[in-house]
Amino acid sequence: MKKVLCFTLALVLLVCVSAASAKDVVIAFSQIGQESDWRTANTDDLRSAIENHPGWKLVYDDGQQKQENQIKALRNFITQDVDYILFTGVVSTGWDEVLKEVNEAEIPLLLIDRIPDCADKIDYVAAFGGDFVEEGRRQVAWAGEYLKKAGRGDEDVNIVIMEGTTGASAQTGRTEGNLKALKEYPHLKLVGQQSGNFTRAEGQAVMESWLKSIPKIDVLIAQNDDMALGAIDAIKAAGKVPGKDIIIVGCDSVKAAFDAIVAGEMNCTVECTPLYGAFVVPTIEGLEKGEKFSKQVIHPEEGVFDTDGGIDLGTVKSVKAADVISQRRY
């Protein structure tokens, strides 16, 4: 009986140790919402990368584009004592208090896509995001160089800028880049600037309003492709030809934008990749091994895609969208 009892106790102890060693790594993800094709691709990529990783478990929360929902989610993650938090905020400001609570709970924080303005006041283990200022610069620079190539470099051209969600780092950064680049092309005259909230429906509504109130629009700079696609619907409904009567430059490089460029209804899209799984997975694997990472924001390499290719933007040359459309994953 003593031998049997000892064997049973040893077996129970072994099972307990095995269960502890097999404990899932719990990764929580606070996402903005699903306002665009880009955001959907970003969500799908990160969820798939985490859910398919052996020994990892995902806790996901969709903020539905409301900051209060995301703050609540972050506090729920703290209560659940998750192992890591992935965070991208709907706007740049207002995160100081809740992210300090994450730090106090000693939960490693990874910043994704949009970097909050309090980043220099909080602790985070890694950050990944697009270079929004450079993306905005490339949008306007592409239009300027394209017009030069078309022999319109000295012609006054009316340009409108459709901005994203006001206060989002993608909006503030791209607007900064847009406006800086406009100084390099004095013949581009800014005649309209308004938020379309990064959605197709609002992009269409803003364009409809502009077409009624602005006598002549030559170029549309839309800070994401969804707004550009919405604007295309408005332009067609007004009896104009998108891509010809109005040059259209988007941002994000989603598959639908490539389709529009190939169809001749859109002229250019500046890439902002949503595919962060390939960066996040090895980072968490490294953190699990005790590795340390820089707090510098890592910007993936990104391109510019258009109708013909070959537009020199200084940091990159544009590529013909039709040549690479089959490679698009989102």
N, C-alpha and C positions, 0 to 999 in steps of 0.2 A: 504493500500500500504506500509506503514511504517513497519507493522508487517511482511509482505511478504518479504520486502527488508532485514530486520534484519535476518529473518530466512534463506534467501538465502546466506547472508554474513557469517552467522554462519556455514552453510553447506559447503561453499567453504573453510572456515578456517579449519573445521574438516577434509575435504578431504586432504588438504595440510599437516596437521599434521600427518595424517595416512600415507600419501605417504612418508613423511620424515622418519617416524618410521619404514616403511617397506623397506627402502633403503637397497639394497644388500650389503653384505660385499664382496669386490672385492679382490680376492687373485690371484696374478700373479706368474707364475712358469716358470723360465728359466731353461730348461733341456738341457743337453749336446747334445743329439741326440738319435739314435736308433741303436747303433753299436752292440748290443748283446741281447740275450734273457733276460738277467738280466735287462738291461736298459728298454726294452719294458715292463717287468713286473712292474718295478719301476714306470714308467710313467702311466701305466694303473691303478695301485693301487691308486696313489695319485690323478689322475684325477677323478676317480670314487668316492673316498672319499669326495672330495670337491664338485663335481658337484651334488652329491646326498644329500648334506647337505642343509636343508631348509634355505633359506635366504643368501646363499653363491653363488658367481659367480666366475668362473675361467677364467683367461686370460693366455693362454698357448703359449709358444714359444719354438720351436725346433731349437737348435743352429747348428745342422748338423755338430757337432764336430769341430766347428770353434770358437775360442775365440772372434774374431771381431763381429761375429753374436750375441754372448751372451752379449757383452758390449753394442751393439746397442739395444738389447731387454731390458736390465736393464734401459737404459736411456729413452726408450719409456714408460716403466712402471712408471718412475718418472713423465713424462709428463702427463700420464693418471691419476696420483694421486691415485694409487691403495691403498688399505688398508694394505696389507701385501705382502711381496715378499718371495717366496721360491727359493733358489738358490743352484745349484751344478755346479761347474766349471770344464771345460774339462781338464784344467791343474791347478797347484797349484799357479803359480805366475802370476803377471800382473793385479791383480784386485784392487789394493790399491785405485787408483783414482776413479773408478766408484762406488765402495762400499762406499767410503767416501761421494760421491754425494747422494747415497741412505740414508746415515745417516743424511746428511744436509737437505734432504727432509722430515726427521722424519717419514720415512716409516719403520715399524718393519720388520726386516730381520731374516729369518729362514734359517740356513745352513743345507743342506741335502746331505748325502752320502760323498762327497769329501769336505774337509775343506780347504779353501785357506790359504796360508802361512802368510797372513796379518791379520789373525783372532784376534791376540792379539792387533792389532792397530785400529780395527773398533768396532762398537757396533752391537751386534746381540742379539735377545731375546731368542733364543734356537738353539741347534745344535744336529743333529742326524746322526750317521755314524758308519760304521763297524770299528772294531779294526784291521786295515790293517796289522800292524806289527805282531800281534798275528796270523792272518790268514796265513801270510807267514811262520811264525815259525811252525805252525801246518802242513803245507804242507810237509816241509822237515822232520820234526820230525816223521810224519806218515811213510814216506818212510824209514827212518832209523829204526824205530821200527818194521815195516813190514819185512824188510830184516833180522833183528835179529831173528824174529819169524820163518822165513823161513830157518834159519841156515846159513845166509850169512852175519852175523854181522861183521866178520873179513875179508871179501872179498872186494878187491878194486872194486868199482862200479862207472861207468861213468854216470854223471848226467848233464842234460842241463836244463836251466831255460829260459822259454819263457815269457818275460815281457810284461806288458800292455803298454798303451800309455805313451811315455816318458814324464815325468814331472807331470803326474797325481798323486794325492796323493795316490790313490790305488796302482799305480805302485811303487812309491818310498817307501811306507810303506811295501808292500809285499816283495819287493826286500831286504829291511833292515831285515825283519824277516827271509827270505830265507837264507841270508848270515850269520846271527847270528847263526841260527840252524845248518848250515853246519859245524861250528866250534865244535859242540857237536858230530858230526859224521865224524871223520877224514877219514874214508874209502870211503866216498862219494866224488868223485873227479869231480869238476866242469870243464866240457870240452866245454861248449857252453853257451852263454848268449846273447840274442837278443830280440828286441821288435817285437811283433806280433800285436801291436796296438789294442788289445782286440777284434779283429774280426776273424771270422772263416776262411775267405779267406786268410788273412795274416798269420794266424796260420798254414794253410796248406802249404803256400809258404815257410815259414821259416823252417818247418820240412823237406820239400823236399830238401832244400839247405843243411841242416845238415846231412841228410842221405847220401848225395853225398860227403860231405867234412869231416865228422867225422867217423873214421873206426868202432867205437863201441859205441852205446848209450844204457844204461841199464835203465835209469829213466828219464822221462820227468816231469818237474814241470811247469805247465802252469798257469799263474796268473789269468786266468778265464776259464770257461768251454768251451766257444765258440772257443777259440784258441786250446784247447785240442781236441775238436771234429774235427776241421779242420786238426789237426795233425794226428788223427786217419785215416782220408782219405788218407793222404800221406803215412802213415806206411803200410796200406793195399795195396796201389798202388805199393809200393816197394817190395811186396811179403813177408812182415813180419806180425807177429800176434800181434796186439795191445793188451795190457793187459797181455801178456805173454813174448814175445820177448822184449818188452819195457813196463815197468811199468809206468802208466800214472796217475798223480795226478793233478786234476783241482781245481778250486775255484769258488764259487758262489752257487753251488748246485741247478742248474736249472733242470727242469724235464728231458730234453734231456740227461743230465749227468747221472741221475738215470737210464734212459733207457739203456745207454751205459754200466753202471756198471752191471746191471742185465744181459745184453747180454755178459758180460765177456770181453768187449773191452776197459774198463776203470777200474781203480782200486779204486780210491778214489776221493771225492770232499769235499772241506772245505766250510762250509756254510758262506755266506754273504747275509743276507736277504735284498730283495728289497722292502719289504712291510712296508713302513713308514706311511701309512695312519692312522694306529691305534695310532701312536705317535703324528702326526701332528694335527689331528682333535681336541683332547682334549686340546692340547697346545693352539691352536687359540681360542677355546672356553674359556679357562682360561684367555687368554690375553684380550678377549672382556669383561671379568668381572673385569679386573684390576689386575689380578694375575701376579706375577713375577716368572721367571724361572732362574735357574742357567745357567751360560755360559759354564759349563762343557759339553763336548760332551757325549751324551747318546749312549751307545753301546747296541744294542739288544742282547739277548742270542742267541748263534749260535753253531751249532754242526759240527760233522765230520761224513761222510757217506762212507761206503766202501763195499767190497765184503762179508766179514764175521763178522765184528764188533769185539769189545773187545780190540782194540789197545789203550793202555793207553798213553795219551799225556800230562799227568800231570794236565792240567786244565780241561780236558774232555776225555771221552772214546768214541771211534768210535762206530757207530751204523750201523747195516746191512741195506744197502739201500733197499733191497727187502722187508724188514719188514715195511717200512714207505713210499714207493713210492706212494701208493694210497692217501696219505695225502698231497702230493705236490700241491701247488696252482699255480705254475708258471714253 
